[in-house]
Amino acid sequence: MRGRAAYSRGMEFHFATVWESLADELADLTAVVHGDRRFTWREYDERAARAAAAFSAAGLTTDSKIGLYLYNGNEYLEAHYGAFKMRGVPINVNYRYLDEELVYLLDNADAEALVFHSSLGDRVDRIRTRLPKLKLLIEVDDGDAGRVPGALAYETVLAEHSPMPRIERSEDDIYMLYTGGTTGMPKGVMYDMGGLTRAFATMGFPLIGLTPPTSADEMASMVRDVVAAGKRIISMPCAPLMHGTGVWLGAMIPQLAGAQVVTLQSRSLDADEILRTVQAENVTNVTIVGDAFSKPIMKAIDAAADAGTPYDTSSLQMIISSGVMWTAEVKEALLDRVEQAILLDAIGSSEGSMGSSISMKGLPPSTAKFSRNPTTKVFTDDDREVLPGSDEVGMVAAGGMVPLGYFKDSEKSARTFRTIDGVRYSFPGDMAMVAEDGSLILLGRGSQVINSGGEKIFPEEVEEAVKRVNGVIDCLVVGLDDERFGQSVTAIASLSEGASVDEATVIAGVKLDLASYKAPKRVVFVSQVPRAPNGKADYKTAKQMATDALGS
């Protein structure tokens, strides 16, 4: 392989090094598509190498942190790959963050560079002088460019730097993904590059019918043969790349298998754009986030069919969701419309993977029941393993791909990443029971548990029951302070267009499914249930909505 002959040992399991080998094998095949912009693997690799050269020229070196304050697009993937190439650490920055959130995250990460869309430039301009470690600002022009003094134009930067020569890297290099901050301020979850690359290859290779590679040296030739046989993945992350679901499942894992990655142009969920792009690019895999994405997609499929202009979704082979509950009823309805697709419901977080559930036509889907990864267990508070069929509730412990810890937070690291009986586990905070067949019955995050009248109530269970009420399209459940019960179960719900549903109907509907004490005491109807751009629940905002509406 080009640039590798002088090395005395095998190739590293390192994303940049593996992707370089794929760029050699798949040089003229398309790697990245964004709108009418298309880049082959050779072009993608070269643009990333030019970005790497720019980072290095600015004084960045191994372990330097590079913030990506970007919407989905080829620039996100190129800068991400470029950071890997020069052994830097790309930092995902939520494009919804405003001044104080930006300052916190970039300061916490020790960011030395920031790549940002120019439409976000006013925020960058306001905070740049508060971040003395920043050495480099690179602006991707999407309108109103040039507002940030000292920022360099992205395309100019690439044009003015020759591609950085390939280098040898270490499997001990750090990869870091910032959590969404749903249980406090965002924290950087650190992995070693070698372990993460191996783990992702183990997940991705079976998607193209291959056994996981035993060495990095064999990966490119294995992928080449599969591509030659016409089994190439065309992956479209519908979730933001700034979140793990989008970048891990929609880009990084598929790219290890030589995939073409297609990014969407809309900056909010546009179901028709998703379906148009599936049809135009013959997309095989899409990455979504549960019901919040599935329902609009199904509505758009039906509307197009009713108009006599149905979408062609025959290329779709797999629809992948992660991060939230994906209800059985919605899965079944989606399979009625995309019959050939496999639905992969992956349960996990930035801190590790726990299990998955597969549904297909003829295989009844389920909600919140997952096949455990071989390394996943459930432990009680006193570190006793929960036995199958015992009805005990415990904390899910994810083994195998366990992070090194949280960046700059040894105390939280010690609480979350623990060793039991000589095995290291990650405890992201999810509560579960273990069914008789050994599968996980996920109950929800322990941090969101509602304690009402001495009973523990998991919001996710109630949310699913509320969403089964005819006319309800989305729901979050929170606990409000209550003098009598300690906390009262309160639902924040949104309705389908034209639906007429009242509070009593919702409460009665939940009581048909669940014990009466789990039913909401009150229901607050809103136009849109608050969620992050990746579809994850925003319980903080939901609780504030309920408090404002009810005066609690």
KARA-V181596 format. One record per pair of residues at least 12 apart in sequence whose ideal C-beta (glycine too) atoms are under 7 Angstrom apart, sorted by the first residue. I is the first residue (numbers start at 1). J is the second residue. D is the distance in Angstrom with one decimal. If there is no record, write none. Layout:
i,j,d
I,J,D
I,J,D
This chain:
i,j,d
1,21,5.4
1,24,5.4
2,24,5.5
3,166,3.8
7,168,6.0
10,215,5.6
10,216,6.7
10,217,5.2
11,216,4.2
11,217,4.8
12,169,5.4
12,170,6.9
12,171,5.2
12,194,6.7
12,216,6.2
13,171,5.6
13,194,4.5
13,197,4.2
13,198,5.0
13,216,4.8
14,169,4.7
14,171,6.1
14,173,6.6
14,193,5.1
14,194,6.6
14,197,5.8
15,84,5.1
15,193,6.8
15,197,5.5
15,252,6.7
16,81,6.6
16,84,3.8
16,85,4.7
16,169,6.4
17,169,5.8
17,216,6.8
18,197,6.5
18,216,5.7
18,219,5.6
18,256,6.1
19,81,6.4
19,255,6.3
20,45,6.3
20,166,5.9
21,219,6.7
21,220,4.0
22,41,6.3
22,220,5.4
22,223,6.2
22,258,5.4
23,41,4.4
23,42,6.0
23,44,7.0
23,45,3.7
24,220,6.8
25,220,4.3
25,221,6.9
25,223,6.7
25,224,4.6
26,41,4.5
26,224,6.9
26,227,6.5
26,258,5.5
27,40,6.5
27,41,5.6
27,42,4.2
28,40,5.4
28,42,6.8
29,41,5.7
29,227,7.0
30,260,4.9
31,44,4.0
31,260,6.2
32,44,5.3
32,74,4.8
32,77,5.7
32,261,5.5
33,260,6.6
33,262,4.5
33,281,6.3
34,73,4.9
34,74,4.5
34,263,4.8
34,265,6.9
35,265,5.0
37,74,5.9
39,74,6.2
44,78,6.8
46,163,5.2
47,78,4.8
47,158,5.8
48,78,5.0
48,81,3.8
48,82,4.3
48,85,5.9
49,82,7.0
49,85,6.0
49,163,3.4
49,164,4.9
50,158,4.3
50,161,4.9
50,163,5.3
51,78,5.7
51,79,5.3
51,82,3.1
51,158,6.5
52,82,4.2
52,85,3.9
52,86,4.2
52,164,4.2
53,161,4.0
53,162,6.2
53,163,6.4
53,164,4.0
54,157,4.8
54,161,4.8
55,82,6.5
55,83,6.7
55,86,5.3
55,88,5.9
55,113,6.1
56,86,5.1
56,164,6.2
57,161,6.5
58,113,6.5
58,135,5.1
58,136,4.0
59,135,5.6
60,86,6.9
60,88,5.7
60,112,5.4
60,113,6.0
60,135,6.9
62,87,4.3
63,89,6.2
63,174,6.2
64,88,4.6
64,89,6.9
64,112,4.8
65,89,5.0
65,91,5.2
65,109,4.7
65,110,5.3
65,111,4.6
65,112,6.0
66,79,7.0
66,83,4.6
66,88,5.2
66,89,6.8
66,90,5.3
66,91,6.4
66,111,6.9
66,113,4.5
66,115,6.9
67,91,4.7
67,93,4.9
67,106,5.5
67,109,6.8
67,111,4.4
67,113,6.8
67,114,4.2
67,115,7.0
68,80,6.3
68,90,5.6
68,91,6.5
68,92,6.0
68,93,6.0
68,115,5.5
69,93,4.2
69,95,6.3
69,114,5.9
69,115,6.9
69,116,3.9
69,120,5.8
70,95,6.9
70,115,6.2
70,116,6.5
70,117,5.6
70,140,6.4
71,95,5.7
71,117,5.7
71,267,5.3
72,240,6.2
72,241,5.1
72,263,4.4
72,264,6.0
73,263,5.5
74,263,6.8
75,140,4.8
75,154,6.0
76,241,4.9
77,251,6.3
77,261,6.6
79,115,4.7
85,164,6.2
86,164,6.2
87,169,5.6
87,173,5.4
89,174,5.6
89,175,6.9
89,176,5.2
91,109,4.8
91,111,5.9
91,176,6.6
91,178,6.4
92,177,6.1
92,178,5.5
92,242,4.5
92,247,7.0
93,105,6.1
93,242,6.5
94,242,5.7
95,120,6.4
95,242,6.3
96,533,6.4
98,123,6.2
99,123,6.1
99,126,5.5
99,127,5.3
102,123,6.1
102,127,5.4
103,127,5.1
103,130,5.4
103,131,6.7
104,185,6.4
105,178,6.5
105,186,5.8
106,131,5.4
107,131,6.2
108,408,6.5
109,188,6.1
110,133,5.9
111,133,6.6
111,134,6.4
112,133,5.6
112,134,6.4
112,135,5.0
112,136,6.9
113,134,6.9
113,135,6.3
113,136,4.0
114,134,6.2
114,137,5.5
115,138,4.6
115,140,6.7
116,139,6.2
116,140,6.9
117,140,5.0
117,142,4.9
118,139,5.1
118,140,6.6
118,141,5.2
118,142,5.6
118,143,6.3
118,144,5.5
118,145,4.1
118,147,6.9
119,142,5.1
119,143,5.7
119,144,6.4
121,139,6.4
121,144,6.7
121,147,4.4
121,148,4.7
122,147,6.3
124,137,6.9
124,148,5.3
125,147,6.0
125,148,4.7
128,148,6.9
137,150,5.9
137,151,4.0
137,152,6.8
138,151,6.8
138,152,5.3
138,154,5.4
138,157,5.6
139,151,4.3
139,152,6.8
139,153,6.0
139,154,6.3
140,154,4.5
141,153,6.4
141,154,7.0
171,192,6.5
171,193,5.7
171,194,2.6
172,192,5.6
172,194,6.9
173,193,4.1
174,190,5.6
174,192,7.0
174,193,7.0
175,191,4.7
175,193,5.2
175,196,5.3
176,188,4.4
176,189,6.6
176,190,5.2
176,407,6.1
177,189,5.3
177,244,5.5
177,350,5.1
179,350,4.7
180,243,6.8
180,532,6.0
180,536,6.2
182,536,6.8
183,429,6.7
183,447,5.0
187,406,4.6
187,407,6.8
187,409,5.8
187,412,6.7
188,406,6.4
188,407,3.4
189,350,4.5
189,351,5.7
189,403,4.9
189,406,6.3
190,403,5.7
190,404,4.4
190,405,5.8
190,407,5.6
191,403,5.3
191,404,6.3
192,404,6.1
195,401,6.5
196,401,6.8
199,400,6.9
199,401,4.1
200,252,6.0
200,253,4.8
200,256,5.7
201,213,5.7
201,219,6.7
201,256,5.2
203,253,5.5
204,253,4.2
204,254,6.4
204,256,4.9
204,257,4.5
205,257,6.1
207,233,6.3
207,257,6.2
208,226,4.8
208,231,5.4
208,233,6.3
208,257,5.0
209,226,6.7
209,231,6.3
210,222,5.6
210,226,6.3
223,257,6.0
223,258,3.9
227,258,5.6
232,258,6.5
232,259,6.9
232,260,6.9
233,254,5.1
233,257,5.8
233,259,3.9
233,284,5.4
233,285,5.6
234,259,6.6
234,260,4.7
234,262,6.5
234,281,6.0
234,282,6.0
234,283,5.0
234,284,4.9
235,250,5.8
235,251,7.0
235,254,3.9
235,259,4.7
235,261,5.3
235,285,4.5
236,250,6.9
236,262,4.5
236,277,6.3
236,278,7.0
236,283,4.7
236,286,4.9
237,250,2.4
237,251,5.7
237,263,6.8
237,287,4.6
238,264,6.5
238,274,5.7
238,286,5.8
238,287,6.0
238,288,5.0
238,293,6.0
239,287,5.9
239,288,6.7
239,289,5.2
239,534,4.7
239,535,6.7
240,533,4.9
240,534,5.5
243,534,4.0
244,350,5.2
245,287,6.3
245,289,6.0
245,322,4.7
245,323,5.0
245,534,5.7
246,287,6.3
246,534,6.6
249,287,4.7
249,320,5.3
249,322,5.9
249,346,6.9
250,287,3.7
254,285,6.6
262,277,6.1
262,281,5.1
262,283,6.1
264,277,6.5
269,293,6.5
269,296,6.1
271,296,4.1
271,297,4.7
271,299,6.7
271,300,3.8
272,300,5.0
274,297,6.2
275,297,6.9
275,300,5.7
275,301,6.7
275,311,4.3
275,313,6.8
278,313,5.7
278,315,6.6
278,316,6.2
279,311,5.5
279,312,4.7
282,315,4.2
283,315,6.0
283,316,6.6
284,315,5.8
284,316,6.6
284,317,4.6
284,318,6.9
285,317,6.5
285,318,4.6
285,320,6.5
286,316,6.8
286,319,5.5
287,320,4.8
288,319,6.4
288,321,5.2
289,321,6.0
289,323,5.6
289,324,5.6
289,534,5.5
289,535,3.0
290,321,5.0
290,324,4.1
290,325,6.0
290,326,4.1
290,535,6.1
291,326,6.3
291,327,5.7
291,330,4.8
292,324,7.0
292,474,6.7
292,531,6.0
292,535,4.0
293,535,6.1
294,330,4.9
294,334,5.3
295,330,6.6
295,473,6.2
298,333,5.9
298,334,6.0
298,337,5.9
301,337,5.0
313,338,5.2
314,340,6.9
316,338,5.5
316,341,4.8
317,341,6.2
317,342,6.7
318,341,6.3
318,342,5.0
318,344,6.0
319,341,5.3
319,343,5.2
320,344,4.6
320,346,6.5
321,345,5.4
322,346,4.2
322,348,6.2
323,534,6.4
323,535,6.8
323,536,5.4
324,535,5.7
324,536,5.9
324,537,6.8
325,367,6.3
325,368,6.0
325,460,5.4
325,464,6.1
326,345,4.9
327,367,4.9
327,464,5.6
327,467,6.4
328,365,4.6
328,366,5.3
328,367,4.4
329,468,6.7
331,343,5.4
331,359,5.0
331,365,3.7
332,365,5.5
335,359,6.7
335,360,6.9
335,361,5.2
339,361,4.9
342,358,6.2
342,360,5.0
343,358,7.0
343,359,4.2
343,360,6.9
343,365,6.8
344,356,6.1
344,358,5.8
345,357,4.3
347,370,5.0
347,442,6.2
349,428,4.4
351,398,7.0
351,403,5.9
351,416,6.4
351,426,4.6
351,428,4.3
352,398,3.5
352,401,5.8
352,402,6.0
352,403,6.8
352,426,4.0
352,428,6.5
353,373,6.1
353,398,6.2
353,401,6.2
354,373,6.2
354,376,4.9
354,396,5.4
354,398,4.8
354,440,6.8
355,370,3.7
355,371,5.5
355,372,4.6
355,373,5.4
355,376,5.7
355,440,5.2
356,370,5.9
356,371,6.0
357,369,6.4
357,370,4.8
357,371,6.5
367,464,5.9
368,441,6.4
368,442,4.4
368,460,7.0
369,435,6.9
369,439,5.5
369,440,7.0
369,441,5.6
370,439,6.2
370,440,4.6
370,442,6.4
371,439,5.6
372,438,6.4
372,439,6.4
372,440,5.3
373,400,6.4
375,399,3.2
375,400,3.7
376,396,6.7
376,397,6.8
376,398,5.6
376,399,6.4
377,397,4.9
378,394,4.1
378,395,6.8
378,396,5.6
378,397,6.7
378,432,5.4
378,434,5.4
379,394,5.2
379,395,5.7
379,397,5.5
379,420,6.6
380,392,6.4
380,394,4.8
383,420,5.3
386,434,5.1
387,434,6.8
388,434,4.8
388,435,6.4
388,436,5.3
388,438,5.1
389,435,6.8
389,436,3.7
391,433,6.3
392,433,6.7
393,431,5.7
393,433,5.7
393,443,6.6
394,432,6.7
395,427,5.5
395,431,6.2
395,446,6.8
396,430,4.4
396,432,5.0
396,440,6.9
397,425,3.8
397,427,5.7
398,425,6.3
398,426,4.5
398,428,6.8
399,423,5.9
399,425,5.2
402,417,6.2
402,424,5.1
402,425,6.5
402,426,4.9
403,417,6.4
403,426,6.3
405,417,5.9
429,445,5.1
429,446,5.3
429,447,5.6
430,442,6.3
430,445,6.0
431,443,4.5
431,444,6.1
431,446,5.0
431,458,6.8
443,458,4.3
443,460,7.0
443,461,6.6
444,458,3.9
444,459,5.8
444,460,3.9
444,461,6.9
448,539,6.0
450,479,3.5
450,487,5.1
450,489,5.8
451,486,5.5
451,487,5.6
452,479,6.8
452,485,4.6
452,486,6.3
452,487,5.1
452,488,6.2
452,489,5.8
452,517,6.7
453,485,4.5
453,486,6.9
453,517,6.5
455,517,5.4
457,489,6.0
457,518,5.2
459,477,4.0
459,478,6.8
461,514,6.8
461,518,6.9
462,477,4.5
462,489,6.3
462,510,6.5
462,514,6.8
462,518,5.6
462,520,6.8
463,475,4.8
463,476,6.2
463,477,5.1
465,510,4.5
465,513,4.4
465,514,5.3
466,491,5.3
466,493,5.9
466,506,5.9
466,510,6.0
468,509,6.8
468,513,6.7
469,501,6.6
469,505,6.5
469,506,5.3
469,509,3.9
471,495,5.4
471,496,5.6
471,499,3.4
471,500,7.0
471,501,4.2
472,493,5.3
472,495,6.1
472,501,6.2
472,506,6.8
473,494,5.5
473,495,6.1
473,496,4.8
474,493,7.0
474,494,4.8
474,529,4.2
475,491,5.6
475,492,6.7
475,493,4.4
475,529,6.3
476,492,5.0
476,529,5.5
476,537,5.3
476,539,6.4
476,542,4.3
477,489,6.2
477,490,6.9
477,491,5.2
477,520,6.8
478,490,5.6
478,539,5.9
478,542,5.4
478,543,4.4
478,546,5.8
480,546,6.0
480,547,6.6
480,552,4.6
481,552,6.3
488,521,4.4
489,518,6.7
489,519,6.9
489,520,4.9
489,521,5.7
490,520,5.9
490,521,6.6
490,522,5.1
490,524,6.8
490,546,4.8
491,506,6.6
491,520,4.0
491,523,4.6
491,524,7.0
492,524,5.0
492,526,5.8
492,529,6.0
492,542,4.7
492,545,5.5
492,546,5.7
493,506,6.6
493,523,5.9
493,525,5.7
493,529,7.0
494,526,5.6
494,527,6.4
494,528,5.6
494,529,4.9
495,525,6.6
503,522,6.9
503,523,4.3
506,520,6.7
506,523,4.8
507,519,5.3
507,520,5.8
507,523,6.7
522,550,6.0
524,545,6.3
524,546,5.1
524,549,4.5
524,550,6.7
526,545,6.0
529,542,7.0
530,542,5.3
530,545,6.9
